[in-house]
Amino acid sequence: MIIYKKPHEIEKIRAAGKVVAGTLRRCFESILPGKTTPLDLDGLASRLIREAGGYPSFLNYRGYPAATCISVNNVVIHGIPNDCVLEEGDIVDLDFGVTLDNWVADGAWTYPVGTVTPQVQRLLSITKESLYQGIAKARIGNTLGDVGSTIEKYVKGHGYSVVKEMVGHGVGTAVHEEPNVPNYGKPGKGVRIKEGMTICIEPMINQGTEKIVILEDQWTVMTADGKLSAHFEHTVAVTRDGPDILTLE
């Protein structure tokens, strides 16, 4: 069942979203190539979230062992933070939720570590733009098929592939609510978008094949061919005035 949010409830999610956005920024600003590790970033994110009065939503969620998912290079999503040093030219996806006053916001951003090649920067730019193109379709009367097909068409037009096994989702008082929000689909098909929906739109885009593998830890998702993957996510509310991004500072 989709839970539609009232305006005052959307504002609660926005408050959590501001913590998500500020924490993402400060974690990125802390990265030192050749020195910083995902464990460092996980610790910093956890501290910042708690200092803001929130709780890291992912911690212990379905048994997940960390406050954040940190996915480096060919890890698509759900990378468990480790002590491997981030090196110049890597890319790192920071993904986490914040629970504040019992309301949840979820966001992710893939950042360059130092200077990356033009080819890598292109992957980041196209993936980020696909997120905003998808958000633009999150309007009353459209469908989730309109959102997903827009993302898929844009990405494939630039030679990349869309991960289909992993999708976006509703969000509110839980990390994951209905509906699922695929990054692919057919225009006019799928769930009809209505006022009060709060959803996480999060394209996961691969340089190579769309195929993925899941490691023995049952969390870490990697590209099947070892090529890079990028991931961007915003929490979005559907309002009568259009999509409202809630994960902004």
C-alpha positions, 0 to 999 in steps of 0.5 A: 500500500502506498502511503500518501503524505500530508504537507506537514509530513513532507516537511518532516522528511525535508528536515531529515533530507537536509541532514542527508545533504549536509552530511554528504557534502561534508563527507566529500569535503573530507576525502583525501586521496591516498589517505581516507578510507570508507570506514573513515567516511562511515564514522564521520557520517554517523557522527554528523547524523547523530550530532544533528539529532538523527539516527543512521537509518541503514544501521542494523536495517535487515542486518546491515552492519554500518551507518552507510553504504560506500561503493567504490569504482565497480561496486554498484551499491551496498558496499560495506565500508572497509579500510581500503584507501581511496586513491586518486582517480577512484569514484566513491558512492556515498549512500545513506538514510537519516531518521529524524523525528521518526521520518526518513530521507535517503540520498546518494551521490557518486563523487570523484576522488581527486582528478578523474579521467574525462571518461569517468567524469562523463559517466558521473555527469550522465548519471546525475543528469538522468536523475534530474530527468527522471525527477522532472517526470514525477508529476501528478498524472504521470506514471512511474513508467514515465520516470523510468523510461526517461532515465533509461532512454537518456542513459542508453542514448549515451552508451551506458546501461541501467541496472534493473535488479535494483530500483528506487522506492517509497520512503516515509516512516520506513526506509523502504515503502511502496512503490518500487521505482524502477529506472526503466519502463514504458511511458504511461505504464506502471503506478500512477503518480499522485499528490503526496507520494514520497519516493527515492529516485536513484539511477544506478548506471554502468559503463558496460553490461547491466548485469551484476553479481552479489558477493557472499556477504549478501550485500555488496553488488558489483558490475559483472564485467568489472567496469565502473558504476555510478549512483545518484539519489534524491528523495522527492515529494510529489506536489500539485506544483510539481516534484519537490526535492527534499534532500537539499541543504 
